[in-house]
């Protein structure tokens, strides 16, 4: 099986300080990728950068991706640093609200973070991938990309949308050797996962396992391609 060496590939990772995002950053740093990491909290980004930068090139680009007007600034800063080879859309928000209590503002923020920002990042950074005839786009979906759950209608809607978007972009960009993945974990041991009140948190997926799987999946460089991956728990309570 043919694999590609990810060493010195340039990665832009949104949601880098989240539980899953930080583990993806750690794993790709182990693969000796050059990392450009984004999150809202600059202090947390600097702490993560210090953790990753032992022998690695790490740049921080703080910014709130729920502010769609501010995305152009983030994109400009990233492009000043490097062409993006690997895009990881890991940022996400999880409003746990009944339909009747979901405000217009909460709905729009969820759409902005979980769908519109990934769309715009894919649109802009894929241009460089097409020119270079190589790229990887990883969208973090969810088991909610395939099912609907009560009190999470806004979240489920955006995760269904990111799955459909990933399928479309994969079909559009594969001729340029750009592979698009929607990797959809079930509940993970994260701050987001802690909001789930009707499940046993101890059975939730380990974010490190998710990161390891992502790194392995994107390294395949033969004709084999799994464009969407649902990561389920073996045991649930």
C-alpha positions in Angstrom: 0.0 0.0 0.0 1.4 3.4 -1.0 1.7 6.0 1.7 2.8 9.6 1.4 5.3 11.1 3.9 3.6 14.1 5.6 6.9 15.6 6.6 7.1 19.3 5.8 3.5 19.4 4.5 1.9 22.7 5.5 -1.2 22.3 7.6 -3.9 24.9 8.5 -5.9 23.7 11.4 -9.0 25.6 12.8 -10.2 24.8 16.3 -6.7 23.9 17.3 -7.1 24.4 21.0 -10.2 22.1 21.2 -9.9 18.6 22.6 -9.9 16.9 19.1 -8.1 19.8 17.4 -5.2 19.8 19.8 -4.7 16.1 19.5 -4.7 16.4 15.7 -2.1 19.2 16.0 0.1 17.0 18.3 -0.2 14.0 15.9 0.7 16.0 12.8 3.6 17.7 14.7 4.9 14.1 15.3 4.7 13.6 11.6 6.9 16.7 11.2 4.3 18.8 9.4 4.5 22.6 9.4 1.6 23.8 11.4 -0.5 27.0 11.2 -3.0 26.8 14.0 -6.2 28.9 14.6 -8.5 29.5 17.5 -10.1 32.4 19.2 -8.0 32.5 22.3 -4.5 33.7 21.5 -3.1 32.8 24.9 -4.2 29.1 24.5 -2.8 29.1 21.0 0.6 30.3 22.3 0.6 27.6 25.0 -0.2 24.9 22.3 2.4 26.3 20.0 5.1 26.1 22.7 4.1 22.5 23.2 4.4 21.7 19.5 7.4 23.7 18.4 10.2 21.3 19.5 11.8 20.8 16.1 8.6 21.9 14.2 7.6 25.1 12.4 4.5 26.3 14.2 2.7 29.6 13.4 -0.4 31.0 15.2 -3.2 32.9 13.5 -5.8 33.8 16.1 -9.3 34.7 15.1 -13.0 34.0 15.7 -14.3 32.1 12.7 -17.9 32.8 13.8 -17.3 36.3 12.4 -17.5 35.6 8.7 -16.3 39.1 7.8 -13.1 38.4 9.7 -12.3 35.2 7.7 -10.5 37.2 5.0 -8.0 38.5 7.5 -7.3 34.9 8.7 -6.9 33.7 5.2 -4.6 36.5 4.2 -2.4 35.9 7.3 -2.2 32.1 6.5 -1.2 32.7 2.9 1.6 35.0 4.0 3.1 32.1 5.9 2.8 29.2 3.4 0.7 27.5 0.7 -1.6 25.1 2.5 -1.2 21.4 1.6 -3.5 20.0 4.3 -6.6 21.8 5.6 -8.3 20.5 8.8 -11.6 22.1 9.6 -11.9 21.0 13.3 -13.6 24.0 14.8 -17.2 23.4 15.9 -19.8 24.5 18.4 -22.6 22.4 19.9 -25.7 24.2 21.1 -27.7 21.8 23.2 -31.1 23.5 22.8 -34.6 22.6 22.2 -35.9 23.9 18.8 -38.2 26.4 20.6 -35.3 27.9 22.5 -32.9 28.2 19.6 -32.5 31.9 18.8 -31.8 33.3 15.4 -28.4 34.4 16.7 -27.5 30.9 18.0 -28.6 29.3 14.8 -26.5 31.7 12.6 -23.4 31.3 14.8 -23.7 27.5 14.5 -24.0 27.7 10.8 -21.1 30.2 10.5 -18.7 28.0 12.6 -19.7 24.5 11.5 -20.5 25.2 7.8 -19.7 28.6 6.3 -16.2 29.0 7.6 -15.2 25.5 6.4 -16.7 26.2 3.0 -14.7 29.4 2.7 -11.5 27.9 3.9 -12.0 25.0 1.4 -12.7 27.5 -1.4 -9.6 29.6 -0.8 -7.0 27.1 0.2 -8.0 24.5 -2.4 -6.8 26.9 -5.1 -3.2 26.4 -3.9 -3.8 22.6 -3.7 -5.0 22.6 -7.3 -2.0 24.5 -8.5 0.3 22.1 -6.7 -1.7 19.0 -7.8 -1.7 17.7 -4.2 -3.9 18.3 -1.2 -5.9 16.9 1.7 -9.0 18.5 3.1 -10.3 17.0 6.4 -13.8 18.1 7.7 -14.7 16.9 11.1 -18.2 15.7 11.0 -20.1 13.8 13.6 -22.4 10.8 14.1 -24.9 13.7 13.8 -24.0 13.9 10.1 -26.0 10.6 9.7 -28.6 10.8 12.5 -30.9 13.3 14.2 -31.0 13.8 17.9 -33.4 15.8 20.0 -32.3 19.2 21.4 -29.5 19.5 18.9 -31.3 20.5 15.7 -29.0 23.3 14.7 -25.9 21.2 15.2 -27.3 18.2 13.4 -28.4 20.4 10.5 -24.8 21.7 10.1 -23.2 18.3 10.4 -25.5 16.8 7.8 -24.5 19.8 5.6 -20.8 19.3 6.1 -21.1 15.7 5.0 -22.9 16.7 1.8 -20.4 19.4 1.2 -17.5 17.1 1.6 -19.0 14.6 -0.8 -19.4 17.3 -3.4 -15.9 18.8 -3.0 -14.4 15.3 -3.1 -16.0 14.7 -6.5 -15.0 18.1 -7.8 -11.4 18.2 -6.7 -10.2 14.5 -7.0 -9.0 15.1 -10.6 -6.5 17.5 -9.1 -5.1 14.9 -6.7 -6.9 16.7 -3.8 -8.6 14.3 -1.5 -11.5 15.4 0.7 -12.5 13.5 3.8 -15.5 13.8 6.2 -14.4 12.1 9.3 -17.3 11.7 11.7 -16.7 10.6 15.3 -19.4 9.6 17.6 -19.3 11.3 21.1 -15.8 12.1 22.2 -14.2 12.9 25.5 -14.2 16.6 25.1 -15.8 19.7 26.5 -18.4 19.4 23.8 -19.0 15.8 24.8 -19.6 16.8 28.4 -22.8 18.5 27.3 -24.3 15.2 26.5 -26.4 14.4 29.6 -27.9 11.0 28.7 -24.8 9.0 27.9 -21.8 7.6 29.9 -18.9 9.9 29.2 -16.4 7.1 30.1 -17.4 5.2 26.9 -16.8 8.3 24.7 -14.0 8.1 22.1 -10.5 9.2 23.0 -9.6 12.3 20.9 -6.0 10.9 20.6 -7.4 7.8 18.8 -9.4 10.1 16.5 -6.2 12.1 15.6 -4.2 8.9 15.0 -6.9 7.6 12.7 -7.0 10.9 10.7 -3.2 10.9 10.3 -3.3 7.3 9.0 -6.2 7.9 6.6 -4.7 10.9 4.9 -1.4 9.2 4.4 -2.8 6.8 1.8 -1.6 7.8 -1.6 -2.7 5.0 -3.9 -6.0 4.6 -5.7 -7.6 3.6 -2.4 -9.9 6.3 -1.0 -12.4 6.4 1.8 -14.0 9.7 1.5 -16.3 9.5 4.5 -15.6 7.7 7.7 -17.9 7.1 10.7 -16.0 6.4 13.9 -18.3 4.6 16.3 -17.9 3.4 19.8 -17.6 -0.3 20.3 -19.4 -0.1 23.7 -22.0 2.4 24.8 -23.8 3.0 28.0 
